[in-house]
Amino acid sequence: MIDRLLGASLVVAILGQPALGRSSTYDLVVEGMKCHQNVMGSLECDYRVGPSLHFNIAGVGDKDASIAFFASSFDGDYYATVGVLHGCVIVKPGKTAKRAGLLDFAFVSPRSGKVYLDWESCQAGK
């Protein structure tokens, strides 16, 4: 039983790691994040990851926050989806990304604007 758990943990650890010399998806999303107060007085965050992904969260933390995708391509280096269960934007490597781990995702919360390594933390929005 312990061998199976260790084996599964090792597989997740390897699959989730970026390739050598490559920043993780999480690091790239954090680097490409810019937030400011908009004319309505709400927090607005813009996220750019590589040439293929650009999205915006307007009204971060507000009940009527919105997510707008300006560019997102599975065929490009990065793309994004929204997880219905947790409500977070999931940033994933696309076809042309210098292959990171298969589970090298980042999660962005419309409640906090922050970037997280897992959906559970994103859902909590702390």
Sequence and secondary structure as in RCSB ss.txt:
>XXXX:A:sequence
MIDRLLGASLVVAILGQPALGRSSTYDLVVEGMKCHQNVMGSLECDYRVGPSLHFNIAGVGDKDASIAFFASSFD
GDYYATVGVLHGCVIVKPGKTAKRAGLLDFAFVSPRSGKVYLDWESCQAGK
>XXXX:A:secstr
 HHHHHHHHHHHHHHTS  TT   HHHHHHHTEEEEE TTS EEEEEEETTTEEEEEESTTSTT EEEEEE  TT
SSEEEEE TTT  EEEEE TTS    TT  EEE TTT  EESSHHHHHHT 
